[in-house]
Amino acid sequence: MRIAKKVIEALNNKRPVVALESTIISHGMPYPRNVETALMVEEIIEKEGATAATIGIIDGEPVIGMSKEEIEEFGHRKNIKKVSRKDLPVVIAKKEWGATTVSTTMILAAKAGIEVFVTGGIGGAHREAQKTFDISNDLEELGHTNVTVISSGIKAILDIPLTLEILETKGVTVLSYQSDDLADFYTRHSHIKAENVVNTPKEIAQIIKAKRDFNLEGGILVANPIPEEFSLDETLMNHVINEALLITNKNHIQGKDVTPFLLKTIVEKTGGESLEANIKLVLNNALLGAKVAKELLKLK
């Protein structure tokens, strides 16, 4: 791996570091909003006193802490592979460019010694996964990789109750930040009661430390609701997501292409409102992630 100098210095000097994924740049948003958002996320983390480490694969080399120029290249370069755990050895051996998903970012962050990772929403069980078995590797990774993921919950296009059942089976600790309802990505409320509500970054850090001190393997998922002022209408979003799912099925979109296609279709059907909400929730997660990373270092 190539670890950026600023990341090495932060880790060596016991300063907080926050990992970021690159799929959101190459597959999650259109250019140039993807690059603008990635740089804004880094800026928020740095202003809060932590070091941002955007992770990607360049010419087969995992990079922990991409430069602005590399993020820019990720934003407009065509045919960057979306890399999950199973793809990682192929992309490295073939010296290709790869965008890290939640699962791969967790793997590389853990190898670099980074505990806190910020994203938009995690993957999970797609709707009708009982028939298709279309379940994201993110859940498997959360089951055994020691990284805490700060997100706005599970992507709204997925089967949230089924995803939670799988996380429970894998022993993943799920925390809801300042909300009795689990975050629902574009909207604040999933109408699914949260089992573990936490109210401060320090409380999250204490739970992370307790899990690590007790040598319990696996990740922690923190569901951080989108701020009220940016939350989209719940009824509208359910309607749009159902329409997007029908279009996806009609076009026989499958596998790792499903999520990017759905998100793109939802952006089109909301006139860009879902993209703006996505950006706002990621920025909000970055702020919380930086605060958690700082509190965790204080405890250590």
C-alpha positions in Angstrom: 0.0 0.0 0.0 1.0 3.6 -0.5 0.1 5.7 2.6 0.2 9.5 2.2 2.8 11.3 4.2 0.1 13.3 6.1 -1.6 10.0 7.1 1.6 8.4 8.3 2.5 11.4 10.4 -1.0 11.5 11.9 -0.9 7.9 12.8 2.6 8.0 14.2 1.8 11.1 16.3 -1.5 9.7 17.6 -3.6 12.2 15.8 -7.2 11.3 14.6 -7.6 9.9 11.1 -10.8 9.4 9.2 -11.0 7.0 6.2 -13.2 7.8 3.1 -14.2 5.6 0.2 -13.8 6.3 -3.5 -16.8 4.5 -5.0 -18.9 7.6 -4.1 -16.6 9.6 -6.4 -16.5 7.3 -9.4 -19.9 5.6 -9.2 -22.1 7.6 -6.8 -22.3 11.1 -8.2 -21.9 12.9 -11.6 -18.8 15.0 -12.4 -17.9 17.6 -11.2 -20.2 17.3 -8.1 -18.4 14.1 -7.1 -15.0 15.8 -6.9 -16.4 18.9 -5.2 -18.1 16.7 -2.6 -15.1 14.6 -2.0 -12.9 17.7 -1.4 -15.6 19.3 0.8 -15.8 16.1 2.9 -12.0 16.2 3.4 -12.1 19.9 4.2 -14.7 19.4 7.0 -12.7 16.6 8.5 -9.5 18.6 8.4 -11.2 21.7 9.9 -12.4 19.6 12.8 -8.8 18.7 13.6 -8.6 15.2 12.0 -6.7 13.9 9.0 -8.8 12.8 6.0 -7.6 9.7 4.1 -9.5 9.0 0.9 -8.8 5.5 -0.2 -8.6 4.1 -3.8 -6.6 1.8 -6.0 -4.3 3.4 -8.6 -2.5 1.2 -11.2 -3.0 -1.7 -8.8 -1.6 0.0 -5.8 -4.0 0.7 -2.8 -3.6 4.3 -1.8 -4.5 5.5 1.7 -4.8 9.3 1.4 -5.3 10.2 -2.3 -4.1 13.7 -3.4 -6.4 16.3 -4.9 -5.1 15.5 -8.3 -5.8 11.8 -7.9 -9.4 12.6 -6.6 -9.9 14.8 -9.6 -8.8 11.9 -11.9 -11.1 9.5 -10.1 -14.0 12.0 -10.7 -13.8 12.0 -14.5 -11.8 8.9 -15.5 -13.9 6.3 -17.3 -14.2 2.6 -16.6 -12.9 2.6 -13.0 -13.8 -0.8 -11.5 -16.0 -0.9 -8.4 -13.9 -3.1 -6.1 -15.3 -5.4 -3.4 -13.2 -7.9 -1.4 -13.4 -10.5 -4.2 -12.2 -8.0 -6.8 -9.2 -6.7 -4.8 -6.6 -9.3 -5.8 -7.6 -9.1 -9.5 -7.3 -5.3 -9.6 -4.0 -5.3 -7.8 -2.5 -8.1 -10.0 -3.7 -6.5 -13.2 -2.5 -3.0 -12.1 -5.9 -1.5 -12.7 -7.7 1.5 -11.2 -10.3 0.6 -8.6 -12.9 2.4 -6.6 -13.2 1.1 -3.1 -16.7 0.1 -1.8 -17.6 0.2 1.9 -16.2 -3.3 2.3 -12.9 -2.7 0.5 -12.4 0.6 2.3 -12.8 -1.2 5.6 -10.2 -3.7 4.6 -7.6 -1.2 3.6 -8.4 1.2 6.5 -7.9 -1.7 9.0 -4.6 -2.6 7.4 -3.5 1.0 7.7 -4.6 1.2 11.4 -7.5 3.5 10.8 -10.6 2.8 13.0 -13.1 5.4 11.8 -14.6 5.5 8.3 -17.2 7.9 6.9 -19.5 7.1 4.0 -23.0 7.9 2.8 -24.9 4.7 3.3 -23.9 1.1 3.5 -24.9 -1.7 1.1 -27.1 -4.5 2.3 -29.8 -6.9 1.3 -31.6 -5.8 -1.9 -35.4 -6.1 -2.0 -36.4 -9.6 -2.7 -33.0 -10.8 -1.6 -34.7 -13.9 -0.3 -35.1 -14.9 -3.9 -32.1 -13.3 -5.6 -29.5 -13.6 -2.8 -28.4 -10.1 -3.8 -26.7 -9.1 -0.6 -23.8 -6.7 -0.3 -20.4 -7.8 0.9 -20.5 -4.8 3.2 -22.4 -6.8 5.7 -19.9 -9.6 5.7 -17.1 -7.1 6.2 -18.9 -5.5 9.1 -19.1 -8.9 10.7 -15.3 -9.4 11.0 -13.3 -6.3 10.1 -12.4 -3.9 13.0 -13.6 -0.6 11.6 -16.4 1.8 12.7 -18.6 3.0 9.9 -20.3 6.4 10.2 -23.2 6.5 7.7 -26.8 7.7 7.3 -27.9 4.1 7.8 -28.6 1.6 5.1 -29.2 2.8 1.6 -33.0 3.5 1.2 -33.2 1.4 -2.0 -32.5 -1.7 0.1 -34.6 -4.0 2.4 -33.7 -2.4 5.7 -35.4 -4.8 8.1 -33.7 -7.8 6.3 -30.4 -6.0 6.3 -30.7 -5.4 10.1 -31.5 -9.1 10.6 -28.3 -10.1 8.8 -26.2 -7.6 10.8 -27.6 -9.0 14.0 -26.7 -12.6 12.9 -23.2 -11.4 12.2 -22.9 -9.8 15.6 -22.5 -6.2 14.3 -23.1 -3.5 16.9 -25.6 -0.9 15.3 -25.9 2.5 17.0 -28.4 5.3 16.2 -27.1 8.8 16.7 -29.6 11.1 18.6 -32.7 9.3 17.1 -35.1 6.6 18.3 -35.7 5.8 14.7 -33.0 4.3 12.5 -31.7 6.7 9.9 -33.2 6.1 6.4 -30.6 7.7 4.1 -32.6 10.4 2.2 -35.1 10.8 5.1 -34.7 10.9 8.9 -37.1 8.2 9.8 -37.3 4.5 8.7 -40.1 3.8 11.3 -37.7 1.1 12.6 -37.0 1.5 16.3 -33.3 1.7 17.1 -32.0 -0.7 19.6 -29.0 1.4 20.8 -29.3 5.2 20.8 -26.2 7.3 21.4 -26.2 11.0 21.9 -22.6 12.2 21.8 -19.4 11.4 19.9 -17.8 10.5 23.2 -20.4 7.9 23.9 -19.7 6.3 20.4 -16.0 6.4 21.2 -16.6 4.6 24.5 -18.5 1.8 22.8 -15.7 1.4 20.2 -13.1 1.3 22.9 -15.1 -1.3 24.9 -15.4 -3.5 21.9 -11.7 -3.3 21.0 -10.6 -3.7 24.7 -12.6 -6.9 24.9 -11.1 -8.2 21.6 -14.4 -8.6 19.9 -13.8 -8.9 16.2 -16.0 -6.9 13.8 -17.2 -3.5 12.9 -19.6 -1.0 14.4 -22.3 0.7 12.3 -23.3 4.2 13.4 -26.6 5.5 11.7 -26.5 9.3 11.6 -29.8 10.8 10.3 -29.7 13.5 7.6 -30.2 16.9 9.1 -33.9 17.9 9.3 -33.6 20.8 6.9 -32.2 18.5 4.1 -34.5 15.5 4.7 -36.7 14.7 1.7 -40.4 13.9 1.7 -40.8 10.2 2.8 -43.9 9.5 0.7 -42.3 11.0 -2.4 -39.1 9.0 -2.0 -40.8 5.7 -1.5 -42.7 6.3 -4.7 -39.6 7.3 -6.6 -37.6 4.3 -5.3 -40.3 1.9 -6.3 -40.4 3.4 -9.8 -36.6 3.1 -10.0 -36.7 -0.5 -8.9 -39.3 -1.3 -11.7 -37.0 0.3 -14.3 -34.0 -1.6 -13.0 -35.9 -4.9 -13.3 -37.2 -4.1 -16.7 -33.7 -3.4 -17.9 -32.3 -6.6 -16.3 -29.7 -4.7 -14.3 -27.9 -7.0 -12.0 -25.0 -7.4 -9.5 -22.8 -4.5 -8.7 -24.4 -2.3 -11.4 -27.8 -2.2 -9.5 -26.9 0.4 -6.9 -25.3 3.0 -9.3 -28.1 2.6 -11.7 -30.8 3.0 -9.1 -29.1 6.1 -7.6 -28.8 7.7 -11.0 -32.4 7.0 -11.8 -33.6 8.4 -8.5 -31.5 11.6 -9.1 -33.3 12.0 -12.5 -36.7 11.4 -11.1 -36.3 13.8 -8.2 -34.9 16.6 -10.5 -31.5 16.4 -8.6 -33.0 16.7 -5.1 -31.8 13.3 -4.1 -28.3 14.2 -5.2 -28.3 17.3 -3.0 -29.6 15.3 -0.1 -26.9 12.7 -0.6 -24.2 15.4 -0.5 -25.6 17.0 2.6 -25.8 13.7 4.5 -22.2 12.8 3.6 -21.0 16.2 4.8 -22.9 15.7 8.0 -21.4 12.2 8.5 -17.9 13.6 8.0 -18.4 16.1 10.8 -19.5 13.3 13.2 -16.8 11.0 12.0 -14.1 13.5 12.8 -15.5 14.2 16.2 -15.7 10.4 17.0 -12.1 9.9 15.9 -10.9 12.7 18.2 -12.9 11.4 21.2 -11.5 7.9 20.6 -7.9 9.1 20.7 -8.6 10.9 24.0 -9.8 7.7 25.5 -6.8 5.8 24.3 
